[in-house]
Amino acid sequence: MKKMEELQKEYRKMWRRLGFSKPPCELLTKADNRGGRHVEYKDGKYYWTATEYGSWLDFQETSRKDEVLEWIALYITEWQAFGAVQGSGKRGRERDIWQLAYQIELLQKINPEWAARHREKMQAAFPEVAIVPFAAKDFKP
């Protein structure tokens, strides 16, 4: 139980770094069976999963707390960026590029190392991300 309490504490810190006094949603620690992600800790490992109607949609495991925190940070920044660019007027791939750029900007506030790693991975798939360094500031939530 102590491991999950530590994880919850780090989760709240992430949201504070993004400018929230408290998380807009709690970190789920058991399946909601609606596709929501949750984290569990069993037998020395963290499990980051998503389930829907009893079926796994995604599953990752690690013994490292920093790794599961990175996955959580990617998830929350992806959704924050998604919400921020929806009303931007951008469409299709252009909207996706701006969303990725904004996600990286948000990740930078949580952990610059994670942001750099994610940016590198995304630039391999979407070279245009390089030309939108921090221009996503126009889409603050």
C-alpha positions as CSV (number, residue, x, y, z in Angstrom):
1,M,0.0,0.0,0.0
2,K,2.9,2.4,0.7
3,K,4.0,2.2,-2.9
4,M,0.6,3.3,-4.2
5,E,0.5,6.1,-1.7
6,E,3.9,7.3,-2.9
7,L,2.7,7.1,-6.5
8,Q,-0.5,9.1,-5.7
9,K,1.7,11.8,-4.1
10,E,3.9,12.0,-7.2
11,Y,0.7,12.1,-9.4
12,R,-0.6,15.1,-7.5
13,K,2.8,16.8,-7.8
14,M,2.6,16.4,-11.6
15,W,-0.7,18.2,-11.7
16,R,0.7,21.0,-9.5
17,R,3.6,21.4,-12.0
18,L,1.0,21.9,-14.7
19,G,-0.7,24.7,-12.7
20,F,-3.5,22.8,-11.0
21,S,-4.0,23.0,-7.2
22,K,-5.4,19.5,-7.2
23,P,-5.8,16.9,-10.0
24,P,-8.9,17.2,-12.0
25,C,-9.2,13.4,-11.7
26,E,-7.8,10.9,-9.3
27,L,-5.3,8.2,-10.4
28,L,-7.3,5.1,-10.8
29,T,-6.0,2.1,-8.9
30,K,-8.4,-0.5,-10.2
31,A,-10.1,-1.2,-13.5
32,D,-13.2,0.9,-14.4
33,N,-13.9,-1.3,-17.4
34,R,-14.7,1.7,-19.5
35,G,-11.3,2.0,-21.2
36,G,-9.8,4.2,-18.4
37,R,-6.2,3.7,-17.5
38,H,-5.2,2.6,-14.0
39,V,-2.2,1.5,-12.1
40,E,-1.7,-1.4,-9.7
41,Y,1.2,-2.6,-7.7
42,K,1.6,-6.3,-7.1
43,D,4.6,-8.6,-6.4
44,G,7.1,-5.8,-6.8
45,K,5.8,-4.5,-10.1
46,Y,3.6,-1.7,-11.3
47,Y,1.0,-2.5,-13.9
48,W,-0.3,0.3,-16.1
49,T,-3.4,-1.0,-17.9
50,A,-6.6,0.0,-19.6
51,T,-9.6,-2.3,-19.6
52,E,-13.0,-2.2,-21.3
53,Y,-15.8,-4.5,-20.4
54,G,-13.3,-6.9,-18.8
55,S,-10.9,-7.0,-21.8
56,W,-7.4,-5.5,-21.7
57,L,-6.9,-2.7,-24.2
58,D,-3.3,-2.0,-23.2
59,F,-0.9,-3.4,-20.6
60,Q,2.6,-2.3,-19.5
61,E,4.6,-3.5,-16.5
62,T,7.7,-2.3,-14.8
63,S,9.4,-2.6,-11.4
64,R,10.6,1.1,-11.7
65,K,8.5,3.8,-10.1
66,D,10.0,6.5,-12.4
67,E,9.0,4.5,-15.5
68,V,5.4,4.1,-14.5
69,L,5.4,7.9,-13.5
70,E,6.6,8.7,-17.0
71,W,3.8,6.6,-18.6
72,I,1.3,8.5,-16.3
73,A,2.8,11.8,-17.3
74,L,2.5,11.0,-21.0
75,Y,-1.1,10.0,-20.5
76,I,-2.2,13.2,-18.6
77,T,-0.2,15.6,-20.9
78,E,-1.7,13.9,-24.0
79,W,-5.2,14.5,-22.8
80,Q,-4.4,18.1,-21.6
81,A,-2.9,18.8,-25.1
82,F,-5.8,17.1,-26.9
83,G,-8.4,19.3,-25.0
84,A,-6.4,22.5,-25.6
85,V,-6.1,22.2,-29.4
86,Q,-9.6,21.0,-30.1
87,G,-11.1,24.5,-30.5
88,S,-8.0,25.9,-32.2
89,G,-9.3,25.7,-35.8
90,K,-6.5,23.4,-36.8
91,R,-7.5,20.2,-38.6
92,G,-6.0,16.9,-39.4
93,R,-2.3,16.4,-39.3
94,E,-1.6,20.1,-38.5
95,R,-3.8,19.7,-35.4
96,D,-1.9,16.5,-34.5
97,I,1.5,18.2,-34.8
98,W,0.3,21.1,-32.6
99,Q,-1.1,18.7,-30.1
100,L,2.3,16.8,-29.9
101,A,4.2,20.1,-29.6
102,Y,1.9,21.2,-26.7
103,Q,2.2,17.8,-25.0
104,I,6.0,18.1,-25.1
105,E,5.7,21.6,-23.6
106,L,3.6,20.3,-20.8
107,L,5.9,17.3,-20.2
108,Q,8.8,19.8,-19.9
109,K,7.1,21.2,-16.8
110,I,6.8,17.8,-15.2
111,N,10.2,16.3,-16.2
112,P,12.5,17.8,-18.9
113,E,14.2,14.4,-19.5
114,W,10.9,12.8,-20.3
115,A,10.0,15.7,-22.6
116,A,13.3,15.4,-24.5
117,R,12.9,11.6,-24.8
118,H,9.3,11.9,-26.0
119,R,10.2,14.8,-28.4
120,E,12.9,12.7,-30.0
121,K,10.6,9.7,-30.4
122,M,7.8,11.9,-31.9
123,Q,10.2,13.7,-34.3
124,A,11.2,10.4,-35.8
125,A,7.5,9.8,-36.6
126,F,6.5,13.4,-37.2
127,P,9.5,15.6,-38.4
128,E,7.2,18.6,-38.4
129,V,7.2,18.7,-34.6
130,A,10.7,20.2,-34.9
131,I,9.3,23.3,-36.5
132,V,6.7,23.9,-33.7
133,P,9.1,24.2,-30.7
134,F,7.0,26.0,-28.2
135,A,4.5,27.8,-30.5
136,A,1.7,25.7,-28.9
137,K,1.5,28.4,-26.2
138,D,-1.5,29.7,-28.1
139,F,-3.5,26.7,-26.9
140,K,-3.4,26.9,-23.2
141,P,-6.3,25.0,-21.6
